[in-house]
Amino acid sequence: MSKISGRKSKESKTVLNPNKFEALLTDLSASFINVGSEFLDANISAALKRIVNFLGVDRGTVGQFDLDQGSMNVTHSYAVKGIEPLTPSISQQHVPYLTQQILEGKPLVIDRVADLPAAAATDKKFGETMGVKSAAAVPLAAGGITLGVVSFATLRAERKWSPLTVQRLQLLGEIFANALLRRKKDNELTIACAEVEKLKKRADAENDIWREQAVSQNSNKIIGKSGSLKGVMDQVLQVAPTDSTVLLLGETGTGKELFATAIHQHSQRKDKPLIRVNCTSLTKTLIESELFGYEKGAFTGALNTRLGRFEIADSGTIVLDEIGELPLDVQSKLLRVLQFKEFERVGSTKTRRTNVRIIASTNRNLEEMTLKGTFRQDLYYRLSVFPITIPSLRQRKEDIPLLVAYFVEQLQSRLGKKIRHIPESVIDELIAYDWPGNIRELENIIERSMIISPNSTLVLSNNNRLPTQPVGQSKLYRTKVSSLDDVLRKHIIDVCKLCDWKIEGVGNTADLLGINPNTLRSRMKKLGISRERQ
């Protein structure tokens, strides 16, 4: 303990009762137990007043260090009548000696400011400027942390500070420090919790996809939760258990092949083959032999007999992607398969039978093609028993965050990149885009973006910035938009024709549509459908 005293000082004659001091400290200590943060300042100010009056000094002050700013902020101060409280902030440069003593955990006791050592010349000058005659300062220390200083000073007369008094003041400093440290920790915890909550909400907004489950009633690759997607999934689940032919309509890149897979997986044929044929990838001379097979010697290069896709898919499902690209002569043979379940291999006259469910898909307007004579009308009616239109990505933009996260997760291992953060700004930019290439385009952009992302945050490069103005519908799939009632009316009429207008009984329309016969009659009446009107 540093103590500075002078021989000829005029000292106050206050005599302290040790027992009363002990009782006062005990009472003060009890008042700080479990005190709420909102009441702590008032408690400290009240305690300073009681100590100042008990000691018979002029002022009591609590100052807390701001080491980063090099200052000591006066947070609590009480002064007797006629004495000004201490200034709100004191630079540590004005009291370097005091600051050093306190940070070393030592109390500083000054009986006479004039007797401060030469090392404390700056502190002495400051004390004299402030009118201080004598003072005792003890550290505010708790939990190995020095928060600041609590000091008591006289400005009207000098006094001697006994070691017992200083010891009691150190106890007071510990009481204050513990309470202040507890509040500091509580505030830090509150701030940390608020920051965690803020980050959580931001993560929820930016990375909804990392915590939410994708709606996937059929396949873990059909990702989304939009109403339009759910509507399509309802249709998939309705038609899947039947053997009805399905026509999937939609723009390029909407994932029609995934819905075809879903129909197969939910059908009674799920344990049988699922064979795909991309009609655009085969030349006109090869497509017939690919579909129906060929005999050895049927043409140059046919060195062995080969089974066609319809034979391989027997008892299962065959998916004809981009059916609109089929040549007219092959269309007639496909119609025969649909009507009679039979065909011949190329180079053979033997009729073969196949039990295959057909799912066709196209990005073209087949109805318009029938009017132009580029697609057989009878084949179109056979294929469109149960048409399902797959929504474009711009029609289900609420699914974009889920799709982005899915692609990021799927591409990470292949690209050797870990993306842990998808900024909300990136999602907003992706949602603003019109997506003429649909989900396939989105996947390509995410892959490019992951490649150029420098760290674990997904970024869109300047070369990948997307236009925010709509670019219009894909040129590959433009069709006149019909009302829901028109589509439903046409579909019911087509199925009624297929079933020869039987509402009930064997091979009836209601069963094929998956609804109750009475419900079907009610809908037909509402839509003005009857055999006589056709």
C-alpha positions in Angstrom: 0.0 0.0 0.0 1.4 3.4 -1.0 0.8 6.0 1.7 1.9 9.6 1.5 1.8 11.8 4.6 3.3 15.0 5.9 4.4 15.9 9.4 2.8 19.4 9.8 -0.5 18.7 8.1 -3.7 19.9 9.6 -5.5 16.6 10.0 -9.2 16.0 10.7 -9.8 14.5 14.1 -12.5 12.0 13.0 -12.4 8.9 15.1 -14.1 5.8 13.5 -15.8 3.1 15.5 -14.5 -0.2 14.0 -17.6 -2.1 15.0 -20.0 0.4 13.4 -17.8 0.4 10.2 -18.1 -3.4 10.1 -21.8 -3.3 10.6 -22.2 -0.7 7.9 -20.2 -2.9 5.4 -22.2 -5.9 6.3 -25.4 -4.0 5.7 -24.1 -2.7 2.4 -22.9 -6.2 1.3 -26.4 -7.6 2.0 -28.0 -4.9 -0.1 -26.0 -6.0 -3.2 -26.9 -9.7 -3.0 -29.0 -10.6 -6.1 -29.6 -6.9 -6.8 -31.0 -6.4 -10.3 -29.0 -4.6 -12.9 -31.6 -1.8 -13.1 -31.1 -1.1 -9.4 -27.3 -1.4 -9.1 -26.5 2.2 -9.9 -28.9 3.5 -7.3 -27.4 1.1 -4.7 -23.9 2.2 -5.4 -24.8 5.9 -5.2 -26.6 5.2 -1.9 -23.6 3.3 -0.6 -21.2 6.1 -1.5 -23.4 8.6 0.4 -23.4 6.4 3.5 -19.7 5.9 3.4 -18.9 9.6 2.8 -21.1 10.6 5.7 -19.7 7.8 8.0 -16.0 8.7 7.2 -16.7 12.5 7.4 -15.1 13.1 4.0 -16.3 15.4 1.2 -16.7 13.1 -1.8 -16.9 9.5 -2.9 -16.4 8.4 -6.5 -16.4 5.2 -8.6 -14.5 5.3 -11.8 -14.3 2.5 -14.3 -11.4 2.1 -16.7 -11.7 2.3 -20.5 -8.3 1.0 -21.4 -8.9 1.2 -25.1 -9.7 4.9 -24.9 -7.1 5.6 -22.2 -9.7 7.1 -19.8 -11.4 6.6 -16.5 -15.2 7.1 -16.7 -16.7 8.4 -13.5 -19.9 6.3 -13.3 -21.0 7.2 -9.7 -20.1 10.2 -7.5 -21.5 11.7 -4.3 -20.4 14.9 -2.7 -21.5 16.7 0.4 -23.3 20.1 0.1 -21.0 22.7 -1.3 -18.7 20.3 -3.1 -18.9 19.5 -6.8 -19.0 15.8 -7.9 -16.0 14.7 -9.9 -15.9 15.3 -13.7 -17.6 12.5 -15.7 -14.4 11.4 -17.5 -10.8 11.7 -16.5 -7.9 10.9 -18.9 -5.5 8.4 -17.6 -2.8 10.8 -18.8 -3.9 13.1 -15.9 -3.5 10.4 -13.3 -0.8 8.0 -14.6 0.6 7.2 -11.1 -2.8 6.5 -9.7 -3.7 4.3 -12.7 -0.5 2.3 -12.4 -1.0 1.6 -8.7 -4.6 0.6 -9.1 -3.9 -1.7 -12.1 -1.2 -3.4 -10.0 -3.9 -4.1 -7.4 -2.5 -1.6 -4.9 -4.4 1.0 -2.9 -3.1 4.6 -3.0 -3.4 6.6 0.2 -2.6 10.3 0.2 -2.7 12.1 3.5 -1.4 15.3 1.8 -1.4 15.8 -2.0 1.6 18.1 -1.7 3.6 15.1 -0.5 3.1 13.0 -3.6 6.5 11.7 -5.0 8.2 13.1 -8.0 6.9 10.1 -10.1 3.4 11.4 -9.4 4.0 14.9 -10.5 1.2 14.8 -13.1 -1.2 13.3 -10.6 -0.2 16.0 -8.0 -0.9 18.8 -10.5 -4.3 17.3 -11.3 -5.2 16.9 -7.7 -4.3 20.4 -6.8 -6.3 21.7 -9.8 -9.3 19.7 -8.5 -8.8 21.1 -5.0 -8.1 17.7 -3.4 -6.4 17.9 0.1 -6.2 14.1 0.8 -7.6 10.9 -0.7 -7.7 7.2 -0.4 -8.2 5.1 -3.6 -8.7 1.3 -3.8 -9.0 -1.0 -6.8 -12.4 -2.3 -8.0 -11.2 -5.8 -8.5 -13.1 -9.1 -8.8 -12.6 -12.4 -10.6 -9.0 -11.4 -11.5 -10.2 -8.3 -13.4 -9.6 -4.7 -12.3 -12.6 -2.7 -13.4 -11.6 0.6 -12.0 -11.2 2.5 -8.7 -13.3 3.7 -5.8 -11.9 6.7 -4.0 -12.8 9.1 -1.2 -11.4 12.6 -0.9 -11.4 15.6 1.3 -11.3 19.1 -0.3 -11.7 21.3 2.9 -9.1 19.7 5.2 -6.4 17.1 5.2 -6.8 13.8 7.1 -4.9 10.7 8.1 -6.1 7.4 6.6 -5.5 4.6 9.1 -4.6 1.1 7.8 -7.8 -0.3 9.3 -9.9 2.2 7.4 -8.1 1.4 4.1 -8.7 -2.3 4.7 -12.4 -1.6 5.1 -12.4 0.4 1.9 -10.8 -2.5 0.1 -13.7 -4.7 1.2 -16.1 -2.0 -0.1 -14.2 -2.1 -3.4 -14.7 -5.8 -3.6 -18.4 -5.5 -2.9 -18.8 -2.9 -5.7 -16.5 -4.8 -8.1 -18.4 -8.1 -7.7 -21.7 -6.3 -8.4 -20.4 -4.4 -11.4 -18.7 -7.5 -12.8 -21.9 -9.5 -12.4 -23.8 -6.8 -14.4 -21.0 -6.7 -17.0 -21.3 -10.4 -17.5 -25.0 -10.2 -17.6 -24.9 -7.4 -20.2 -22.3 -9.4 -22.3 -24.6 -12.4 -22.1 -27.6 -10.4 -23.1 -25.7 -8.9 -26.0 -24.4 -12.3 -27.1 -27.8 -13.8 -26.9 -29.2 -10.9 -29.0 -26.5 -11.4 -31.5 -27.1 -15.1 -31.7 -30.8 -14.5 -32.2 -30.0 -11.9 -34.9 -27.7 -14.3 -36.6 -30.2 -17.1 -36.3 -33.0 -15.0 -37.9 -30.6 -13.9 -40.6 -29.6 -17.5 -41.2 -33.2 -18.5 -41.3 -33.9 -15.8 -43.9 -30.8 -16.5 -45.9 -30.4 -20.2 -45.4 -34.0 -21.4 -45.0 -33.0 -24.3 -46.9 -30.3 -25.5 -44.4 -33.0 -26.0 -41.7 -36.3 -26.7 -43.6 -37.3 -30.1 -45.1 -38.1 -30.1 -48.9 -41.5 -31.2 -49.9 -40.8 -34.5 -51.7 -43.7 -36.9 -51.8 -42.2 -39.0 -54.5 -38.4 -38.5 -54.9 -35.8 -36.8 -52.8 -34.8 -34.9 -56.0 -38.1 -33.1 -56.4 -37.4 -30.1 -54.1 -40.0 -27.4 -53.2 -42.9 -26.4 -51.1 -44.8 -24.0 -53.4 -48.5 -24.4 -54.0 -48.0 -25.0 -57.7 -45.5 -27.9 -57.0 -47.9 -29.4 -54.4 -50.7 -29.3 -57.0 -48.6 -31.3 -59.5 -47.6 -33.7 -56.8 -51.2 -34.3 -56.0 -51.8 -35.2 -59.7 -48.7 -37.5 -59.7 -50.0 -39.4 -56.7 -53.5 -39.7 -58.2 -52.4 -41.1 -61.5 -49.4 -43.2 -60.3 -51.3 -46.3 -59.0 -53.2 -46.6 -62.3 -51.7 -47.8 -65.6 -53.0 -44.8 -67.5 -50.7 -43.1 -70.0 -49.4 -39.8 -68.7 -48.3 -36.8 -70.8 -45.9 -34.4 -69.0 -45.9 -30.9 -70.4 -43.6 -28.1 -69.5 -40.7 -25.9 -70.6 -37.2 -27.2 -71.1 -35.4 -27.6 -67.8 -38.4 -28.0 -65.5 -37.5 -31.5 -64.4 -40.1 -33.5 -66.3 -37.9 -36.6 -66.1 -38.1 -36.4 -62.3 -41.8 -36.4 -62.3 -41.8 -39.4 -64.6 -39.6 -41.2 -62.2 -41.9 -40.3 -59.4 -45.0 -41.7 -61.2 -43.1 -45.0 -61.7 -41.9 -45.2 -58.1 -45.5 -44.8 -56.9 -47.0 -47.3 -59.3 -47.5 -51.0 -59.1 -44.6 -51.4 -61.5 -42.1 -49.8 -59.2 -40.1 -53.0 -58.9 -40.0 -53.4 -62.7 -37.7 -51.6 -65.2 -37.9 -47.9 -65.9 -36.5 -47.3 -69.3 -35.9 -43.8 -70.8 -35.7 -42.8 -74.4 -34.7 -39.3 -75.4 -36.3 -38.9 -78.8 -34.1 -35.9 -79.6 -30.9 -37.8 -79.2 -31.7 -40.4 -81.8 -31.6 -40.0 -85.6 -34.7 -40.8 -87.7 -33.0 -43.9 -89.0 -32.1 -45.2 -85.5 -35.1 -44.3 -83.4 -37.3 -47.1 -84.7 -34.7 -49.8 -84.1 -34.0 -48.3 -80.6 -37.7 -48.5 -79.7 -38.6 -51.8 -81.2 -35.3 -53.6 -81.7 -34.0 -55.3 -84.8 -33.2 -58.7 -86.2 -29.8 -59.8 -87.3 -29.1 -58.7 -90.9 -32.0 -56.2 -90.9 -29.7 -53.5 -92.2 -26.0 -52.9 -92.7 -24.2 -53.2 -89.4 -27.0 -55.3 -87.7 -24.6 -58.2 -86.9 -26.8 -59.5 -84.0 -30.4 -59.4 -82.9 -31.0 -56.6 -80.5 -33.9 -56.1 -78.2 -35.7 -52.7 -78.3 -36.6 -50.5 -75.4 -40.2 -51.7 -75.4 -39.1 -55.3 -74.9 -36.6 -54.4 -72.2 -39.3 -52.3 -70.4 -41.8 -55.2 -70.4 -44.0 -55.1 -67.2 -42.4 -51.8 -66.4 -42.5 -48.2 -67.5 -41.0 -46.5 -70.6 -40.5 -42.8 -70.6 -40.4 -41.1 -74.0 -38.7 -37.7 -73.5 -39.5 -35.0 -76.0 -42.1 -37.1 -77.8 -42.8 -34.2 -80.1 -39.6 -35.0 -82.0 -40.8 -38.4 -83.2 -41.0 -38.8 -87.0 -44.5 -39.4 -88.3 -43.8 -42.9 -89.5 -42.6 -43.9 -86.0 -45.6 -42.2 -84.5 -47.9 -44.6 -86.3 -46.0 -47.6 -84.8 -46.1 -46.1 -81.3 -49.9 -45.6 -81.7 -50.2 -49.3 -82.4 -48.3 -50.1 -79.2 -50.6 -47.8 -77.2 -53.8 -49.3 -78.8 -52.9 -53.0 -79.0 -49.7 -53.5 -76.9 -47.9 -55.0 -79.9 -45.1 -54.3 -82.4 -42.5 -55.9 -84.7 -38.8 -55.6 -84.6 -37.1 -54.0 -87.6 -36.5 -56.8 -90.1 -39.1 -59.1 -88.7 -42.7 -60.0 -89.5 -43.3 -61.6 -86.1 -45.7 -59.6 -83.9 -44.6 -59.3 -80.3 -46.6 -58.1 -77.3 -45.5 -55.9 -74.5 -47.0 -54.8 -71.2 -45.6 -51.4 -70.8 -46.9 -48.2 -69.2 -46.0 -45.1 -71.3 -45.1 -41.8 -69.9 -44.4 -39.1 -72.5 -43.0 -35.7 -72.1 -42.6 -32.6 -74.3 -41.8 -28.9 -74.2 -43.7 -28.4 -77.4 -47.4 -27.7 -78.0 -48.6 -31.0 -79.4 -52.1 -29.7 -79.9 -50.8 -27.0 -82.2 -48.6 -29.5 -84.0 -51.6 -31.7 -84.7 -53.2 -28.7 -86.5 -50.1 -28.3 -88.6 -49.9 -32.0 -89.4 -46.6 -32.6 -87.7 -48.0 -34.8 -85.0 -50.7 -37.4 -85.3 -54.0 -36.3 -83.7 -55.0 -39.9 -82.8 -51.6 -40.4 -81.1 -52.0 -37.1 -79.2 -55.4 -38.2 -77.8 -53.9 -41.5 -76.8 -51.0 -39.9 -75.0 -53.0 -37.1 -73.3 -55.2 -39.4 -71.2 -53.8 -37.7 -68.1 -51.8 -34.5 -68.9 -49.8 -32.9 -66.2 -48.2 -29.5 -66.7 -45.0 -29.0 -64.8 -44.7 -25.4 -63.6 -41.8 -23.3 -64.7 -39.4 -22.0 -62.2 -40.8 -18.4 -62.5 -44.1 -19.9 -61.4 -42.6 -21.4 -58.2 -40.0 -18.8 -57.2 -40.7 -19.5 -53.5 -38.8 -22.8 -54.1 -35.6 -21.1 -55.2 -34.0 -20.9 -51.7 -34.6 -24.7 -51.2 -33.3 -25.5 -54.7 -30.2 -23.4 -54.2 -29.3 -25.1 -51.0 -30.0 -28.6 -52.5 -27.7 -27.9 -55.5 -25.0 -26.5 -53.2 -25.1 -29.6 -51.0 -25.1 -31.9 -54.0 -22.2 -30.1 -55.8 -19.9 -29.7 -52.8 -18.2 -33.1 -53.0 -17.8 -33.0 -56.8 -16.4 -29.5 -56.8 -14.4 -30.0 -53.6 -15.9 -26.8 -52.0 -17.7 -26.2 -48.7 -20.3 -23.5 -48.9 -21.7 -22.8 -45.5 -23.4 -19.4 -46.1 -25.8 -18.3 -48.8 -26.3 -14.5 -48.5 -29.9 -13.2 -48.6 -28.7 -10.8 -51.4 -27.8 -13.8 -53.6 -31.2 -15.4 -53.0 -32.9 -12.0 -53.8 -31.0 -11.7 -57.0 -31.9 -15.3 -58.0 -35.6 -14.7 -57.2 -35.7 -11.5 -59.3 -34.5 -13.4 -62.4 -37.1 -14.8 -64.9 -35.3 -18.2 -65.5 -36.0 -19.0 -69.2 -33.8 -22.1 -68.7 -35.7 -23.1 -65.5 -34.2 -25.4 -62.9 -31.5 -26.6 -65.2 -30.3 -23.1 -65.7 -30.4 -22.5 -62.0 -28.3 -25.6 -61.3 -25.7 -24.4 -63.9 -25.5 -20.9 -62.4 -25.1 -22.3 -58.9 -22.3 -24.6 -60.1 -20.5 -21.6 -61.8 -21.0 -19.5 -58.7 -19.5 -22.2 -56.4 -16.5 -22.5 -58.6 -15.7 -18.7 -58.4 -16.7 -18.4 -54.7 -13.4 -17.6 -52.8 -14.4 -19.0 -49.5 -17.4 -20.6 -47.7 -19.8 -17.9 -48.8 -21.7 -18.3 -52.1 -21.2 -15.3 -54.4 -22.3 -14.5 -57.9 -19.4 -13.2 -60.0 -19.8 -10.1 -62.1 -20.0 -12.4 -65.2 -22.8 -14.3 -63.5 -25.0 -11.3 -62.6 -28.6 -11.9 -63.6 -30.9 -9.4 -65.2 -33.7 -8.3 -62.9 -36.2 -7.5 -65.6 -38.3 -10.4 -66.9 -37.0 -11.9 -70.1 -40.2 -13.6 -71.2 -41.3 -17.1 -71.6 -39.0 -19.7 -73.2 -39.2 -19.7 -77.0 -39.3 -23.5 -76.9 -42.6 -23.6 -75.1 -45.2 -20.9 -75.8 -48.8 -21.9 -75.7 -52.1 -20.1 -75.2 -53.1 -20.2 -71.5 -56.4 -21.8 -70.8 -58.6 -21.3 -67.7 -58.6 -24.1 -65.1 -62.2 -24.9 -65.9 -61.3 -25.2 -69.6 -58.5 -27.6 -68.9 -60.6 -29.6 -66.5 -63.5 -29.7 -69.0 -61.2 -30.9 -71.8 -59.6 -33.5 -69.6 -62.9 -35.0 -68.4 -64.2 -35.1 -71.9 -61.1 -36.9 -73.2 -61.3 -39.5 -70.4 -65.1 -40.0 -71.0 -64.4 -40.6 -74.7 -61.7 -43.1 -73.8 -64.2 -44.9 -71.6 -67.0 -44.6 -74.0 -68.8 -42.3 -71.6 -69.2 -44.9 -68.9 -69.4 -43.2 -65.6 -69.6 -46.4 -63.5 -68.9 -50.0 -64.0 -65.9 -51.8 -65.6 -63.4 -49.5 -67.2 -65.4 -46.4 -66.1 -64.4 -42.8 -66.2 -64.7 -42.2 -62.4 -62.2 -44.9 -61.6 -59.7 -43.6 -64.2 -60.0 -40.1 -62.8 -59.7 -41.4 -59.2 -62.9 -39.8 -58.0 -66.4 -40.9 -56.8 -68.9 -41.3 -59.6 -71.4 -38.9 -57.9 -68.6 -36.3 -57.7 -67.8 -36.8 -61.3 -71.5 -36.3 -62.3 -71.6 -33.1 -60.2 -68.5 -31.7 -61.9 -69.7 -32.6 -65.3 -73.0 -30.8 -64.6 -71.2 -27.7 -63.3 -68.9 -27.7 -66.4 -71.7 -28.3 -68.9 -70.4 -31.6 -70.0 -72.7 -34.2 -71.6 -72.4 -36.8 -74.3 -75.1 -35.1 -76.3 -73.2 -31.8 -76.5 -70.0 -33.4 -77.9 
